[in-house]
Amino acid sequence: MTAPTTAPTVAPTGTGPDPTGRTTDPQPDPKPARTSGPTPDPQPARTSGPESAPHPAAAEAPPAPRGRLRRALPVLFPVAVVTGIGFALYGRAGELAALVLRPDSVPYLLAALVANGLAVLLSMTTWRTLLADLGPGVPGRTATRIYFTSYLGKYVPGAVWGVLAQLRMGGAAGVSAPVVLAVFLLNLIVAVLTGLAVGPIAAPWTIGAEAWWLVLPGAVTVAFAVRPGLLHHLAASAARLARRPAPATRASDRGMRRALASATASWAVGGLHLWALAVMLGAPPLTALPVCVGGFALATAAASLVVVLPDGWGAREALLLLALTAVLPWQEATAVAVASRVVCTLSEVLVGGAALLLTLPRRSAPPARPIPAKD
């Protein structure tokens, strides 16, 4: 219930009709009325708060926490990446050693490493295609360095670290923040959509005939390939859900189709590493091929949405087990899922580390000192 407001009391003045009906102008009061209260102090009242004029020492405000974080980010980010990689490999050295000690397993492990390494390079191609289509021209060495620096950030819990790395390094390369965010968002959407489209090829062996509805992601991806402009509407909707502004830049239809093609190829090649590991432990090669390619794409794409886990750790393995048990016993399927994590981590670190070493900024030669002329 709203409390009633009290109308202010208005002192009578000379304005208004006099007994004769004429209006008179207000006359000034020769003396102000005396009140029963204390005489007001001519000086303004002092409040208990701080002085209006700041003290010289108070003018030097401490640096904002955001500024401290920006300065510490170049140090904290590599430390966090190394810690995340160690966490991903912790406790798995024994399983990897047991597989390597088998003489007949070495070719399969090497093939798995090469397959996943090629898949990583194809995923970089997807990102660089979108960057070249949306943003200014960035040298290939610089773009590769930006991608793999942020790519290794997936081992840190939360998706924000990769974005921060791209924003920082992209800004230094002349790419505006809206373009960096648009490339990141479109690349994520393309990767998830194509992964969900490739995944259902494993459904007949894992779920059965009841999995006909899993063809819907593939149909949606085909529709996006035919009408790439729909992806921008999807990106705008995703930005609204995240309470972020929609991407201001739009990729061309040709660029989006190239990105969809390279992302699909990345999932297909990446699934071959899981197929090599499954065949190594006794899975039938022909049946295991669609199960491993589709299962790896579906598990990785779905686990990438679990941003609180480094690289979807645990979530991807659980989904892989559901697919691998269609062609392997439970114990062997578990060994393949663990070996897949080790192989993926090693290949990503090797490829990413080699790319960062090969793209180190070149040091410019110091200017030659002029030789003084002889007398």
ChimeraX attribute file (.defattr): number of C-alpha atoms within 10 A of each C-alpha:
attribute: neighborCount
match mode: 1-to-1
recipient: residues
	/A:1	3
	/A:2	4
	/A:3	5
	/A:4	6
	/A:5	6
	/A:6	6
	/A:7	6
	/A:8	6
	/A:9	6
	/A:10	6
	/A:11	5
	/A:12	7
	/A:13	11
	/A:14	13
	/A:15	11
	/A:16	13
	/A:17	11
	/A:18	10
	/A:19	7
	/A:20	6
	/A:21	8
	/A:22	9
	/A:23	12
	/A:24	11
	/A:25	11
	/A:26	10
	/A:27	9
	/A:28	9
	/A:29	9
	/A:30	6
	/A:31	6
	/A:32	7
	/A:33	7
	/A:34	8
	/A:35	7
	/A:36	6
	/A:37	6
	/A:38	7
	/A:39	8
	/A:40	8
	/A:41	7
	/A:42	6
	/A:43	6
	/A:44	7
	/A:45	8
	/A:46	8
	/A:47	7
	/A:48	6
	/A:49	6
	/A:50	9
	/A:51	9
	/A:52	6
	/A:53	8
	/A:54	9
	/A:55	10
	/A:56	7
	/A:57	7
	/A:58	9
	/A:59	9
	/A:60	8
	/A:61	7
	/A:62	7
	/A:63	8
	/A:64	8
	/A:65	8
	/A:66	9
	/A:67	10
	/A:68	10
	/A:69	11
	/A:70	13
	/A:71	10
	/A:72	11
	/A:73	17
	/A:74	12
	/A:75	10
	/A:76	12
	/A:77	20
	/A:78	15
	/A:79	12
	/A:80	18
	/A:81	22
	/A:82	16
	/A:83	13
	/A:84	21
	/A:85	20
	/A:86	13
	/A:87	15
	/A:88	18
	/A:89	16
	/A:90	11
	/A:91	10
	/A:92	14
	/A:93	11
	/A:94	10
	/A:95	14
	/A:96	18
	/A:97	10
	/A:98	10
	/A:99	19
	/A:100	15
	/A:101	10
	/A:102	9
	/A:103	8
	/A:104	11
	/A:105	17
	/A:106	14
	/A:107	13
	/A:108	20
	/A:109	22
	/A:110	14
	/A:111	17
	/A:112	26
	/A:113	27
	/A:114	20
	/A:115	23
	/A:116	28
	/A:117	26
	/A:118	19
	/A:119	26
	/A:120	22
	/A:121	18
	/A:122	22
	/A:123	24
	/A:124	20
	/A:125	19
	/A:126	25
	/A:127	24
	/A:128	21
	/A:129	22
	/A:130	24
	/A:131	23
	/A:132	17
	/A:133	19
	/A:134	19
	/A:135	19
	/A:136	13
	/A:137	13
	/A:138	16
	/A:139	10
	/A:140	12
	/A:141	14
	/A:142	17
	/A:143	21
	/A:144	21
	/A:145	22
	/A:146	22
	/A:147	24
	/A:148	24
	/A:149	22
	/A:150	23
	/A:151	22
	/A:152	24
	/A:153	27
	/A:154	23
	/A:155	26
	/A:156	25
	/A:157	19
	/A:158	16
	/A:159	20
	/A:160	14
	/A:161	22
	/A:162	22
	/A:163	17
	/A:164	18
	/A:165	21
	/A:166	26
	/A:167	22
	/A:168	18
	/A:169	19
	/A:170	20
	/A:171	14
	/A:172	11
	/A:173	16
	/A:174	12
	/A:175	20
	/A:176	15
	/A:177	14
	/A:178	16
	/A:179	22
	/A:180	23
	/A:181	20
	/A:182	25
	/A:183	27
	/A:184	19
	/A:185	20
	/A:186	23
	/A:187	24
	/A:188	16
	/A:189	19
	/A:190	25
	/A:191	26
	/A:192	20
	/A:193	24
	/A:194	26
	/A:195	29
	/A:196	27
	/A:197	25
	/A:198	26
	/A:199	29
	/A:200	26
	/A:201	22
	/A:202	27
	/A:203	21
	/A:204	15
	/A:205	18
	/A:206	18
	/A:207	14
	/A:208	10
	/A:209	10
	/A:210	9
	/A:211	14
	/A:212	12
	/A:213	10
	/A:214	16
	/A:215	16
	/A:216	13
	/A:217	18
	/A:218	19
	/A:219	12
	/A:220	15
	/A:221	21
	/A:222	16
	/A:223	13
	/A:224	20
	/A:225	20
	/A:226	12
	/A:227	13
	/A:228	20
	/A:229	15
	/A:230	13
	/A:231	21
	/A:232	21
	/A:233	13
	/A:234	14
	/A:235	18
	/A:236	20
	/A:237	15
	/A:238	16
	/A:239	16
	/A:240	12
	/A:241	10
	/A:242	10
	/A:243	9
	/A:244	11
	/A:245	14
	/A:246	20
	/A:247	19
	/A:248	11
	/A:249	15
	/A:250	18
	/A:251	22
	/A:252	14
	/A:253	17
	/A:254	13
	/A:255	18
	/A:256	25
	/A:257	19
	/A:258	17
	/A:259	25
	/A:260	25
	/A:261	16
	/A:262	24
	/A:263	26
	/A:264	24
	/A:265	19
	/A:266	27
	/A:267	29
	/A:268	23
	/A:269	21
	/A:270	27
	/A:271	26
	/A:272	24
	/A:273	27
	/A:274	34
	/A:275	28
	/A:276	26
	/A:277	25
	/A:278	27
	/A:279	19
	/A:280	19
	/A:281	17
	/A:282	13
	/A:283	22
	/A:284	14
	/A:285	14
	/A:286	10
	/A:287	14
	/A:288	26
	/A:289	22
	/A:290	23
	/A:291	28
	/A:292	29
	/A:293	25
	/A:294	25
	/A:295	31
	/A:296	32
	/A:297	31
	/A:298	27
	/A:299	23
	/A:300	24
	/A:301	25
	/A:302	19
	/A:303	22
	/A:304	21
	/A:305	15
	/A:306	17
	/A:307	16
	/A:308	13
	/A:309	19
	/A:310	22
	/A:311	27
	/A:312	22
	/A:313	20
	/A:314	15
	/A:315	17
	/A:316	23
	/A:317	21
	/A:318	14
	/A:319	18
	/A:320	27
	/A:321	23
	/A:322	16
	/A:323	24
	/A:324	28
	/A:325	18
	/A:326	20
	/A:327	22
	/A:328	20
	/A:329	14
	/A:330	14
	/A:331	10
	/A:332	18
	/A:333	24
	/A:334	19
	/A:335	17
	/A:336	27
	/A:337	22
	/A:338	19
	/A:339	22
	/A:340	27
	/A:341	20
	/A:342	20
	/A:343	25
	/A:344	21
	/A:345	22
	/A:346	17
	/A:347	22
	/A:348	22
	/A:349	18
	/A:350	14
	/A:351	20
	/A:352	23
	/A:353	16
	/A:354	12
	/A:355	18
	/A:356	19
	/A:357	11
	/A:358	13
	/A:359	16
	/A:360	11
	/A:361	11
	/A:362	7
	/A:363	6
	/A:364	6
	/A:365	6
	/A:366	6
	/A:367	6
	/A:368	6
	/A:369	6
	/A:370	6
	/A:371	6
	/A:372	6
	/A:373	5
	/A:374	4
	/A:375	3
